[in-house]
């Protein structure tokens, strides 16, 4: 696709769109950069673009200038029903994104991984497995790194592993060669117009595949199992509950691959360093993906048995006075918090609450009463979480905290030797932090200073 002399609007100046702007400039586009933040707030990104001939539309009312563009590149996570975007689409502007530009131009085999939970752990595992066997391998996407600037280094032998969010997928018109969906549960309903819109966004990872491409779905998740209707190529399932003629599954305590009639053992469960049933599913998914991409089983097993996890995902921070502190700040939905609670084998004091993503807490309330010794809540969603717990057990011990540090210290006082303090908020962090990583780091700082 030629961008020479085309008028391009890039909305949102950040990690992924900064490389996109450089790419468009290199290919002759006339670029305007739009962002609701001020120049001072965007200083680090503007500095990376110095020397380029760009028009900046920043601050309050920035979208009023969104007129007369050939292409509009929207930052992931921006609602598509904003009036200015709707009007621009009616005027004939072509909408695209950094990820679509990358997929259109990247050579080699592209592996895309999405899901409501587990996608970062799965992407990291697949990436390590692919790198162990293929000299030309790249890992990027929603995991935090744009690969646009790496395009000149890639060729037809390159293997590319991409974590893809619903926001990156929503307007995508190209699917990867191997498409993986770990699961789908309610998420991001504060940003998507409906659950159906969220599911349809995820479906784009499958929708544009051809009959020669591969799809991997979670058989145990009803929504993903039903997405088989969108698969045009060869379909593989992974399951913790059911054995399949073809795919990956748990067989007793063995994690097993069965492909082309051959059965291979990935590992046995007590050799895993990761906690929880959900991580068994992540490992099955990753092993199946890597095996289909050509990685030998012995290299897959070595990666699986040595993998200790990704930061902020049931990360053991420290043991203090006989109490284990786990950082599960990635838990931004009730379903993720439930998975974290199910992974605990000791009496647990849970720290939960934060920004409201418009998700229900009923099932989480049941799991808290079943699993936990006590609950410490904070943030905007505190009343909803308390209500969900009290509905199950009116006398369940709950303490409300006015700040994040107060919540951690309160949980520490409640816990005794042999207990766990688990940060698994079930909510986004935006009411107190910029992101879940910042929240997790603050938790670790407080715990390490006890």
C-alpha positions in Angstrom: 0.0 0.0 0.0 1.4 3.4 -0.9 1.2 6.3 1.5 3.1 8.8 -0.7 1.5 12.2 -0.4 -1.5 10.8 1.5 -2.9 12.7 4.4 -2.7 10.6 7.5 -4.0 11.3 11.0 -2.4 9.3 13.8 -4.5 9.5 17.0 -2.7 8.8 20.2 1.1 9.3 20.6 2.6 6.5 22.5 4.6 3.2 22.5 3.0 1.7 19.4 2.2 4.8 17.3 5.6 6.4 17.6 7.2 3.7 15.4 4.1 4.0 13.1 4.6 7.7 12.6 8.3 7.1 11.7 7.2 4.4 9.2 4.5 6.6 7.6 7.0 9.5 7.3 9.5 7.2 5.6 6.9 6.2 3.1 6.0 9.8 2.2 2.8 10.4 4.1 1.7 13.9 5.2 1.1 13.3 8.9 -0.9 15.0 11.6 -0.6 13.7 15.2 -3.6 13.9 17.5 -3.6 13.5 21.3 -5.6 14.8 24.2 -2.5 15.2 26.3 -0.3 18.3 26.2 3.1 18.7 24.6 4.7 18.6 28.1 3.0 15.3 28.9 4.1 13.8 25.6 7.7 15.2 25.7 9.4 11.7 25.6 7.6 10.7 22.4 7.8 14.1 20.7 11.5 14.0 21.3 11.8 10.7 19.4 10.1 12.3 16.4 12.3 15.4 16.2 13.3 16.2 12.6 10.1 14.9 11.1 7.7 17.3 9.4 4.6 16.7 11.5 1.5 18.8 12.5 0.5 18.4 16.1 -3.1 18.7 17.4 -2.9 18.4 21.1 -5.0 19.0 24.2 -8.6 19.8 24.8 -10.8 19.7 21.6 -8.0 18.0 19.6 -10.4 16.0 17.5 -12.2 19.0 16.0 -9.3 19.1 13.5 -10.0 15.5 12.3 -11.2 16.5 8.8 -10.1 15.7 5.3 -7.8 12.7 5.9 -7.2 9.8 3.6 -6.1 7.5 6.4 -6.8 7.5 10.1 -4.7 5.4 12.5 -6.4 5.0 15.8 -4.6 4.1 19.0 -5.6 0.7 20.6 -8.3 1.2 23.3 -10.0 4.2 21.9 -13.7 3.9 21.5 -14.8 3.7 17.8 -18.2 5.3 18.4 -16.8 8.8 19.2 -18.7 11.3 17.0 -15.6 12.7 15.3 -14.5 9.2 14.2 -18.0 8.2 13.0 -18.1 11.4 10.9 -14.6 10.8 9.5 -15.6 7.3 8.4 -18.7 8.6 6.7 -16.5 11.1 4.8 -14.6 8.1 3.4 -11.4 8.0 5.5 -9.8 4.6 5.6 -9.2 3.4 9.2 -6.2 1.4 10.1 -3.7 0.8 12.9 0.0 0.1 13.6 -0.8 -3.6 13.9 -2.5 -3.8 10.5 0.4 -2.0 8.8 2.8 -4.5 10.4 0.8 -7.6 9.4 0.4 -6.3 5.8 4.2 -5.9 5.5 5.8 -8.5 7.7 7.3 -11.6 5.9 7.6 -15.0 7.5 5.3 -17.0 9.7 3.1 -14.9 12.0 1.6 -16.3 15.2 -1.1 -14.3 16.9 -2.3 -14.9 20.5 -5.3 -13.3 22.1 -7.7 -14.0 25.0 -9.3 -12.4 28.0 -6.6 -13.8 30.2 -3.4 -15.8 29.8 -2.3 -14.2 26.6 0.9 -12.6 28.0 2.1 -15.8 29.7 1.2 -17.8 26.6 2.9 -15.3 24.3 6.0 -15.3 26.5 6.2 -19.1 26.5 5.6 -19.4 22.8 8.2 -16.7 22.2 10.8 -18.6 24.3 10.1 -21.9 22.5 10.3 -20.3 19.1 13.6 -18.5 19.9 15.0 -21.8 21.2 14.7 -23.3 17.7 14.6 -20.5 15.1 17.4 -18.0 14.8 15.2 -15.3 13.3 12.4 -14.8 15.9 10.6 -11.7 17.1 8.0 -11.2 20.0 5.9 -8.1 20.2 2.4 -6.5 19.9 0.4 -5.9 23.0 3.2 -7.4 25.1 4.7 -3.9 24.9 6.8 -3.6 21.8 6.0 -2.5 18.3 7.9 -4.5 15.7 7.5 -2.0 12.8 11.1 -0.8 13.1 12.4 -4.4 12.9 10.7 -5.0 9.4 14.0 -4.5 7.5 15.6 -7.3 9.5 12.9 -9.8 8.7 12.7 -12.4 5.9 10.6 -15.4 4.8 12.3 -17.6 7.4 11.3 -15.3 10.3 8.9 -16.4 13.0 6.9 -13.6 14.6 4.9 -14.0 17.9 2.3 -11.3 18.6 0.1 -10.8 21.6 -3.1 -9.1 20.3 -5.6 -7.3 22.4 -9.3 -6.9 21.5 -8.5 -3.2 20.7 -5.8 -4.1 18.2 -8.0 -6.7 16.6 -11.2 -4.7 16.4 -10.7 -3.1 13.0 -8.1 -5.6 11.7 -8.7 -7.0 8.3 -5.8 -9.5 8.2 -5.3 -12.6 10.4 -2.0 -14.3 11.4 -0.9 -17.7 10.0 -1.4 -19.4 13.4 -4.3 -17.8 15.4 -4.7 -18.7 19.1 -7.5 -17.7 21.5 -6.8 -18.7 25.1 -10.3 -17.9 26.4 -13.1 -15.3 26.3 -14.8 -14.0 29.4 -16.3 -10.5 30.1 -13.7 -7.8 29.9 -13.2 -4.2 28.7 -17.0 -3.6 28.8 -16.2 0.0 29.8 -14.6 0.5 26.3 -16.5 -1.9 24.1 -20.2 -1.1 23.4 -21.3 -4.7 24.3 -20.1 -8.2 25.1 -20.9 -9.1 21.5 -18.7 -6.3 20.1 -15.9 -7.6 22.4 -16.3 -11.2 21.1 -16.5 -10.0 17.5 -13.3 -8.1 17.9 -11.6 -11.2 19.2 -13.0 -13.2 16.2 -10.9 -11.0 13.8 -7.9 -13.1 14.7 -9.7 -16.0 12.8 -12.0 -14.2 10.4 -9.5 -13.5 7.6 -7.5 -16.7 7.7 -7.4 -19.0 4.6 -7.8 -22.8 4.4 -4.0 -23.3 4.7 -3.7 -21.5 8.0 -4.1 -22.9 11.6 -6.4 -22.0 14.5 -6.1 -23.1 18.2 -9.1 -22.7 20.5 -9.9 -23.4 24.2 -12.3 -26.4 24.2 -13.2 -25.8 27.9 -14.4 -22.3 27.3 -17.9 -22.3 25.8 -17.5 -19.0 23.9 -14.1 -20.0 22.3 -15.4 -23.5 21.5 -18.3 -22.0 19.6 -15.9 -19.9 17.5 -15.1 -23.0 15.4 -17.7 -21.6 13.0 -15.2 -18.9 12.0 -12.3 -21.3 11.3 -11.5 -21.7 7.6 -8.2 -23.7 8.0 -7.3 -26.5 10.3 -8.6 -26.4 13.8 -6.9 -27.6 17.0 -8.2 -27.6 20.5 -6.5 -27.5 23.9 -8.3 -28.7 27.0 -7.7 -29.4 30.7 -10.9 -31.3 30.9 -11.3 -33.4 27.7 -8.9 -35.6 25.7 -8.9 -35.0 21.9 -7.8 -37.0 19.0 -5.8 -34.0 17.8 -4.5 -31.2 20.1 -3.2 -30.7 23.6 -4.8 -31.9 26.9 -4.2 -33.0 30.5 -4.1 -36.8 30.9 -3.9 -37.6 34.5 -0.9 -35.7 35.7 0.7 -35.6 32.2 0.5 -32.6 29.8 0.1 -34.3 26.4 0.3 -33.4 22.7 -1.5 -35.6 20.2 -0.8 -34.7 16.5 -1.1 -36.9 13.4 -1.8 -39.9 15.6 1.4 -39.5 17.6 1.2 -38.8 21.4 4.0 -36.8 23.1 4.4 -35.9 26.8 5.2 -32.3 27.3 5.9 -32.7 31.0 4.2 -33.9 34.2 2.3 -31.4 36.4 4.6 -31.6 39.4 7.5 -30.5 37.3 5.8 -27.1 36.6 7.0 -24.0 38.5 3.8 -22.1 37.7 0.8 -22.2 40.1 -2.8 -22.8 39.1 -5.0 -24.7 36.6 -5.1 -21.6 34.4 -1.3 -21.9 33.9 -1.7 -25.6 33.0 -4.0 -24.3 30.2 -1.5 -21.6 29.2 1.3 -24.2 29.0 -0.9 -26.6 26.9 -1.7 -23.7 24.6 1.9 -22.6 24.2 3.2 -26.1 23.6 0.6 -26.9 21.0 1.3 -23.6 19.2 5.1 -24.0 19.2 4.8 -27.7 18.1 2.6 -26.7 15.1 5.2 -24.0 14.3 7.9 -26.7 14.1 9.6 -26.6 17.5 10.8 -30.1 18.6 9.2 -31.5 21.8 12.5 -31.7 23.7 13.0 -27.9 23.4 9.4 -27.3 24.4 9.7 -29.4 27.5 13.0 -27.6 28.5 11.3 -24.2 28.3 8.2 -25.4 30.1 10.0 -26.9 33.1 12.3 -23.9 33.5 9.7 -21.2 33.2 9.0 -19.3 36.4 6.4 -16.9 35.1 5.9 -13.3 34.0 6.1 -10.3 36.4 2.8 -9.4 38.0 1.2 -12.8 37.3 1.0 -14.8 40.6 4.6 -13.6 41.2 5.9 -14.7 44.6 7.4 -11.4 46.0 8.8 -12.7 49.3 8.1 -14.7 52.4 8.0 -12.6 55.6 7.3 -13.9 59.1 5.9 -17.1 57.5 3.6 -15.2 55.2 3.9 -15.5 51.4 3.1 -12.4 49.4 1.9 -12.9 45.8 1.7 -10.1 43.2 -1.1 -10.8 40.7 -1.6 -7.2 39.6 -2.4 -8.4 36.1 -5.7 -9.6 37.5 -7.9 -6.8 36.1 -11.1 -8.9 35.8 -13.1 -11.0 38.3 -12.4 -14.2 36.2 -8.6 -13.6 36.6 -9.0 -13.1 40.3 -11.0 -16.3 40.6 -8.2 -18.1 38.8 -5.6 -16.6 41.2 -7.6 -17.6 44.2 -8.0 -21.2 43.0 -4.3 -21.4 42.6 -3.7 -20.7 46.4 -3.2 -23.7 48.7 -2.9 -21.8 51.9 -5.3 -19.5 53.9 -5.5 -16.3 51.9 -6.0 -12.6 52.6 -7.1 -11.0 49.4 -6.5 -7.4 48.3 -9.0 -6.4 45.7 -10.7 -3.4 44.1 -9.9 -0.5 41.7 -11.3 1.1 38.5 -14.7 0.0 37.4 -14.7 -1.9 34.1 -18.5 -2.6 34.4 -18.0 -6.3 35.1 -20.0 -8.4 37.6 -18.5 -9.7 40.9 -21.0 -12.3 41.9 -18.9 -15.4 41.1 -15.9 -13.8 42.6 -17.8 -13.2 45.8 -18.5 -16.9 46.0 -14.9 -17.8 45.4 -13.7 -15.3 48.0 -15.9 -16.9 50.7 -14.8 -20.4 49.6 -11.1 -19.6 49.5 -10.2 -16.6 51.7 -9.6 -16.0 55.3 -10.4 -12.3 54.9 -10.8 -9.5 52.3 -9.3 -6.1 52.1 -11.0 -3.8 49.5 -10.3 -0.4 48.1 -11.0 1.8 45.1 -14.2 2.7 43.2 -15.4 -0.9 43.0 -15.1 -1.6 46.8 -18.8 -1.3 47.5 -19.7 -3.8 44.7 -17.1 -6.4 45.8 -18.3 -6.0 49.4 -21.9 -6.5 48.3 -21.0 -9.6 46.3 -19.2 -11.2 49.3 -21.9 -10.2 51.9 -24.6 -11.7 49.6 -22.9 -15.1 50.1 -21.8 -14.7 53.7 -23.0 -11.6 55.7 -20.4 -12.2 58.4 -17.4 -12.6 56.2 -14.5 -10.5 57.5 -14.0 -7.5 55.2 -11.9 -4.4 55.8 -12.0 -1.3 53.6 -8.8 0.7 53.0 -8.5 4.4 52.0 -5.2 4.0 50.1 -3.2 1.2 48.4 -0.5 1.2 51.0 -3.1 1.1 53.8 -4.6 -2.0 52.1 -1.3 -3.8 51.9 -0.5 -3.1 55.5 -4.0 -4.0 56.7 -3.8 -7.4 54.9 -0.3 -8.0 56.4 -1.8 -7.4 59.9 -4.6 -9.9 59.3 -2.4 -12.6 57.9 -0.6 -15.1 60.2 2.4 -17.4 59.6 1.4 -20.0 57.1 -1.0 -17.6 55.3 -0.9 -15.9 51.9 -1.4 -12.2 51.1 -2.6 -12.1 47.5 -2.9 -8.9 45.4 -5.4 -9.9 42.8 -7.5 -6.8 42.3 -10.1 -8.1 39.7 -10.1 -4.5 38.4 -8.1 -2.1 36.4 -5.8 0.3 38.2 -6.7 3.6 36.5 -8.3 5.1 39.6 -5.0 5.0 41.5 -2.2 4.1 39.0 -1.3 4.5 35.3 -1.4 0.8 34.7 -1.3 -2.6 36.4 2.5 -2.7 36.2 2.8 0.4 38.3 0.4 -1.1 40.8 2.4 -4.3 41.0 5.7 -2.5 41.5 4.2 -0.5 44.3 2.9 -3.6 46.0 6.4 -5.2 45.7 8.0 -2.0 47.1 5.7 -2.0 50.2 6.2 -5.7 50.8 9.9 -5.6 50.4 10.1 -2.8 52.9 8.2 -4.6 55.6 
